[in-house]
C-alpha cells in the first residue's frame, strides 16, 4: 500500500490509503441498546427545556399542537427507514453513507454536509440556551452573571474534553443524564398538575389576528411556521447510525434504540407542550429564553425555582453531550473518506475523533459570536440554521431509502422498516413541506442566507480539491460494491482496493 496512485470513479478520484491510515482512525465498540437509547434521548432532551416554545409565537397553542402531531408522524416514518438503512450499513457514515450509496459521491457529500450543519449548529444552540439557564441560576443563587461568550467557552471546553475521554464514558454519561432529565420533567409535571396554577385558558391567551380564533391566532399559515420549532422535540434522535462502529450489535440495536427513544421523547414532549404554557401562558412563553425555568418560577418562589433550574440545566447539558458526539462522528466519517480534510478523522489513543470535536466546537463558537455581536439574537437564528440543515438531511435520506430499495434490491437488510417505501415517502413529503416553510417565512431568511453561503464555499472546495482525494472508507466500499461489503471491522478496511485500482468492481 506504499503507492498512492489515483483512479477515477463516478466523477471522483480515489487514492490508496497510506500505511496505517485506518489504524490511526480506529473506533471501539462499547455500546449496547441502552447506551444507544441514552445517546439518542440525551441528544434531544434539551428540546423540552428550550427552543420549541418559539413555535407558540408563530402559531399559538393550537397550531403548535398540530405541528407536534405532524412532526411526530414524520419522525416515525423516518426512523423506521433510517433503522433499515443503518442495519444494512453498519458503519459510521449515517446520512452521508445512505446518500452516497443511493446518489453517488456528490449526493453523499451534499447530505453529509447538511448533517454537519445540523449538528454543529444544534450544539451551538444548546450552548447558547445553557448559558442563559446558567446565568439565571447564578444570578439568583450567587448574585453574579457571566457574559454569554464566556459561558460558551466554558461549556465547549468541558464537553469537548468529555467526548474526547472515550466512547464508553460518553455512553454511560448519556444514560445517566437522560434518566435525570426525564425525572426532572416528571417533577415539573407533578408540580404543574397539583399546584393549581395550570389553566387551560392560559394555553389560548395569544390575541388572535383579525378574523382568526384563539386556537389558531395567526391562521393556518402559522402551523407551517411552527413546524421547525416542533422538530426541536425530536431533533437529534436520528443520529444513532453515527454510532454504528461503536455499537456491539448495530444491525439489531440501532433500530430498536431509535424507536424506543422516539416513544420516550413523544411522552416527554407532550408533557412539556401541554403543561408549560398552561402555567405561564402561551403569549409569554413564545419568546422566553428559558421556558421551563419560567414554568418553575410561576409555581414556586424565585430561589427555589433557581435550584430546580439547576437540575433542569442537566437536560440541556445532556443534549450538549449527545449532539457533540454526533457532529464529531459525522465530520470523522466524511474526513476519513476524504470529503473533508483527512486530519479531522484522527482518533488518538482513546479512539475518539478529538480533532473533529475540537474543530466543530471552534466553528460553532465562531457562529455564535458572529450572530450575537452582529446585533441579532444568536439562539433563534442558529436554531433555524440547525433545523434547516436537519430538514434537508431528512429529505435526502428518505430519497436515499426509496432509491436503495430499487437500486440494491438484494443487499442484506437485517431489519426491515414496517412502513416501507410508503412511510419513507410520507416522511420525505413532510420534510419538504417544512423546507418550504423556511423559504416563505421572512424571519428565517438570515439562516437560509448563511447556509447558502456555506454550501457554495463547501461545494467549490470539494469540486476543486476534495473530489480528487477520496479514500476507500467503509462507506465508499459499500457503495462501490453494490452493498456486498457491509462490515469493515469484520472484512478489513482495504478489501476492495485491488479491484478498484485495477478498474474492477466499481459500480457507482
Phi, psi and omega in degrees: 000016181290329182284141183241038183290139183263158175218139185269131179217128173055038176081005176232166180243125177263140174241150178293138178291142178292162178303132178078009184302308184284332177296328178281356183230040185271148175242165185236134179283118182222350191255136168258191185296323182284329173297319177292319176302313180299319179297315181295315180293317180300320182298332188256331197302335179297336178298339175280344184260330182201151171104312183297328190295339179297338177295333177298324181293329181275328191230351187074176183295317182299314179294323179292323178296318177295318179299322179299316180295315181299314182293324177299315177301315180300316184291323177296313178300321182289316183292325174299318181291315179296323178300319179295315181292322180294322178293326179284332184236079185280059174224171199287345192299333179059230185303319178300317182296315180300312182290327178298317180292326185272323191233012176084180185299319181292318177297320178296318181294315181299318180290316179298321178295321177300320180288326174299312178302314180304307188282323177294317180290322178297318176302317180297319178299316181294321175300317180299310181290327177297321178296320178297316177297317182298318178293324176298327180282308184293329180296322181276315186279326187237355175075023177216156174225153178251151174302147182305316183299330180286318175300320181300316179298314182301313183293317178298315182297316182298314188275336169294318178298318180295316180290334179281338187295339179143146183296322181300318178296319181299316182291319178295316178299319181298317179298313184297310184288332176295313179297317179297317181297318177296321178297320178298316177297325176296318177297316178300318180298314180297317179296319181295320183289319188261358181281338184082002182275328184296139179214135177297330180298327181292336178297330188243038185267007176278126182295125183286149173293168180302127179083001181254178183243167178292336178288317176234077189297337180244018176082182184293330180298334179299328179298316179301319181285338180276340184304317179300330180277331174294329176301332183299340176290341187229348187300121179119337181297337181283000183284348190304325177302338179291347178261014188301317182279000176244010178255142180294321183220072188299324184297331180262316191281326182295312176300317182295314181295323181296312182289320176299317178296322180295318176299320177302316183287329176298314180296313179298318180296319179297320179301312183289317183300319184276321189271321186297308178292337176289346176267313187261340189096137181295325182298314181288322185287337185296344180234014185280140177278332179227075189299319181293321176298320176298324176295316176298319181299327181286344184258320187234167178301158186305315182298315179293324177298321179294322177296315179296324179295330177299323175287323179297329178301334179301323179298320177293319181292330175300314181289328176300318177296310186292318182285327176297321174304317184294312182291330176298314181286324177298310179294325178300312184292319178292326178288318179302325179278346178102358178292321172256164177308133190295335181294340180294341184263004176296139186248333179076189187295327184273002176057044173232147184282073188294328180292315178298320178299316181293312182294320177299323177294319178297317179296314180298317179297317179298322179296318178298316179297315183298315181288315186292313181282353175277001176099006180251167175277118190296313188306301183299324181290314179293327175301316178296322176299315181299314183291322178299314177300319180297313184297320177297317178296321178298312182300314182292328177292322178291324172298318180298319180301311181297317180295317183293325176301326181268324185280323179242063186294335183258005178295147179294127179231091182297337178230134178246134178298128179290345180254357171056207182297323179300318179295321178294321180295317178299313180298320180293320178296316179296321176298321179295323178297316178296320176302317178297322179302324177295319185292327185266351181263115183299330181295338182268357186301317179303322179294319181295317179300316181299317182290321178300318179298315179300316182293318180300313181295313184295316180294323178295315179296320179294318180297323184277324188233305190301318185292348180263002188232022185287153181237152181282072175287171180305321181296320180289320179296320178301313182295315183291332182270001182071026178092007181284314182270103187260314194243102184295326182288339177266325187261344185100151186274345183241028187297334184258357189302315183298317180297313184293317184283349171267354180093011180254157168076357180274111187253338185208000000 
